[in-house]
């Protein structure tokens, strides 16, 4: 898979927050953002018009995470 580039505008405060978190976690900013994106639940619309959230197939989840 070829990597793509994402350019976003965020406040300096948020940028510094990501930088500090990445440094504290000994990760790159890219790794931090990728992990946040991977943790997002994906909405799925059921036949009755209700929305159900599913996780990507490679996500790790245990029974304490399920409501």
C-alpha positions as CSV (number, residue, x, y, z in Angstrom):
1,X,0.0,0.0,0.0
2,X,1.4,3.4,-1.0
3,X,1.3,6.0,1.8
4,X,-0.6,9.2,1.2
5,X,0.0,12.6,2.7
6,X,-2.6,14.4,4.8
7,X,-2.3,18.1,5.4
8,X,-4.5,19.6,8.1
9,X,-4.8,23.0,9.9
10,X,-4.9,22.8,13.6
11,X,-4.1,25.3,16.4
12,X,-0.6,25.7,17.7
13,X,-1.9,24.4,21.1
14,X,-3.2,21.2,19.6
15,X,0.0,20.7,17.5
16,X,2.1,21.1,20.7
17,X,-0.2,18.7,22.5
18,X,0.4,16.0,19.8
19,X,4.2,16.7,19.9
20,X,4.4,16.4,23.6
21,X,2.3,13.2,23.7
22,X,4.4,11.7,21.0
23,X,7.6,12.5,22.7
24,X,6.3,11.2,26.0
25,X,5.1,8.0,24.4
26,X,8.3,7.6,22.4
27,X,6.4,7.6,19.1
28,X,6.3,9.7,16.0
29,X,3.4,12.1,15.5
30,X,2.4,10.0,12.5
31,X,2.2,6.9,14.8
32,X,0.0,8.8,17.3
33,X,-2.4,10.1,14.6
34,X,-2.6,6.6,12.9
35,X,-3.4,5.0,16.2
36,X,-6.2,7.6,16.8
37,X,-7.6,7.0,13.4
38,X,-7.5,3.2,13.8
39,X,-9.4,3.5,17.1
40,X,-12.4,5.2,15.4
41,X,-15.6,3.3,15.2
42,X,-17.1,3.0,11.7
43,X,-20.9,3.7,11.5
44,X,-23.0,1.1,9.7
45,X,-26.6,1.8,8.8
46,X,-28.9,-1.2,9.4
47,X,-32.0,-2.0,7.4
48,X,-34.4,-0.2,9.9
49,X,-32.5,3.1,9.6
50,X,-30.7,2.6,12.9
51,X,-26.9,3.3,13.1
52,X,-24.7,0.6,14.5
53,X,-21.0,1.1,15.1
54,X,-18.5,-1.6,14.1
55,X,-14.7,-1.8,14.5
56,X,-12.2,-2.6,11.8
57,X,-11.3,-6.2,11.6
58,X,-7.8,-5.7,12.9
59,X,-9.0,-3.9,16.1
60,X,-8.3,-5.4,19.5
61,X,-11.3,-5.3,21.8
62,X,-12.2,-7.1,25.0
63,X,-15.5,-7.6,26.8
64,X,-14.9,-4.5,29.0
65,X,-15.0,-2.3,25.9
66,X,-18.5,-3.4,24.9
67,X,-21.4,-1.5,26.5
